[in-house]
Amino acid sequence: MMMRGAWNFPPVQPQPIPTPPVQPQPIPTQSEPEDDVEIVPETQPPKGKGKRNKGKQVVGDQTSKPKAIKWTPIEEEALAKAFIGTSDNPVKGNNQPGDGFWSKILAKFLAMMDQGPYRDIDSVSSKWRKLNSAINRFCEEYNKLYTSDRRSG
């Protein structure tokens, strides 16, 4: 009895696949490469942790960071004044594009320090982020101590 839509195929018998005989290969004992083997020297850079080389200068074959100049308290104060002077713009406030904003801060900072362009935008902006974080932590602790228990009256 045949069902409608069913196909009757004969069962498939697996056929053995002929395999070529394996010939043992001699193990080379000489240390010199054979004439027909091409040696390609390693050309890939050494694997690192995937970090960018932003701010690094290339000298010959090695990369080196420019020597960091330690910030003095006078420089930190000048940076804070430059930031406040730029962000207190009565027309724009701190609603300014990042590059233009930090360029203005850098220009004011360098004018206050009067030493020429010895800092760049990256160092100024990263130093401000660190300073701002420390200032915010101080203000948080100050407010906990001096404003939470005080009542008006």
N, C-alpha and C positions, 0 to 999 in steps of 0.2 A: 504494500500500500504506500503510495507516494503522497506526501503532503503538498498542498499548494504553495508555491514559492520556494520550496526547499530544493536544494541542489544535491545531487548525489555524485560526489567525487570519489574516486577510488582512494584509499588511504595511501599516504606518501611514505615510501620506505626510504629511510636514510641511506645514502650511498657513501661509502668511505671515500675520503678525500686523499688522493695520493700525496705524500710528503716526500720531498727530495731528501736523499740521505745527507746527513750533516757530516762535513769533513772537518776534522780537527785542524785548527790553525796554529802555526808555530808562534810561540811567544817571543817577541823580539827582545834580545838581551843587550843590544848595543845602545849606548846612550846618545849617539848622534842621530838626528832625524834622517829619514830616508830622503833621497833626492826628489821624489815625486810628491812629498808632503810639504804643503805651504804653511809656514809659521806666520801667524798674524799677531803682532804685539797688542797688548791691552791698550785700548784707546778710550775706554769709558772713564769718567771721573769717579773718584772714590765715593762710595755711598755714604751719605750723611744722614741726618735726621729729617731731611726735607725742609730745612729752614731756608728762608730767602737770604740773599746776599745784599739786602738793602743797607746802604750806608758803608759798605765795605769797599776798600780800594784794592785793586788787583795790582800786585807788584810781582812781575815775573810769573812764576808758576803758582805762587801761594796767594791766598787772600788774607788781608789784615785789616782790622778795624782801625779807624783813626783814633789816636790817643784821646781818651776822655779827659776833659778839663773839669776839675771839681768846682762845684758851685759854692760861692762864698755867701754869707748872709746879706752882704750889700747887693750882690747880683739877684738874690731871691727877692729882696725888697724892691729892686728896680723892675723885676719881672712882674711882681704883683701890681705895682703902680702902672706899668704899661698895660696889663690886662684890664685893670679897672678903668683906665683912661680910654681904652678902645671899646670896652663893652658898655660904658656909660654914654655912648654917642646918643644925643637926644633924638636924632632922626631914625637911626637904624637900631640902636640898642645892641643886643648880642645876636640879633637875627641877621647875620651876615654869612656869606659863603665861607667855608672853612679856610681855603687857601688865602683868600683876601684878608680874612680876619687875622690869621696868624702872621701874615706878611706885615700888617700894620703893627701888630704887637712887637714883632721882631724889630721893625724900624724904630719904634719908640724906645725899646729896650737898648738897642745899640746906640741911639742918640744919648740916652741917659748915662751909659757906661763910657762913652767917648773913647773907645779903644779900637774902632774899626770892626769889620765883620768877622768876629772870632767865634760866633755861635750861628747855627742855622735854624731853620723853621722846625725841623724834627727835634732838635735838642730842647728848644724853647717850649714846644707844645708838650713833649713828654715830661719835662721838669714841672710844667704847670699842672699836669694831671697828678703828679706825685704830691706837689704842694697842696693842691685843692683837696685831695683825699685826706691828708694830714689835718688840714684846716677844718674839714667837715667832722672828723673824729673829735677834734678838740671842742668844737662847738656843741657836739652832741653831749659830751661829758660835762661841759660847762652848764648846759641847759638842764641836765639831770640834777646837778648839784644846787644850782642857784635859782631855778625858776619853778621846780616842781613842788616844793614845800612852802613857797611864799603865797600868802593869801592877801588879797587886797583888804584894806580897812584899817 
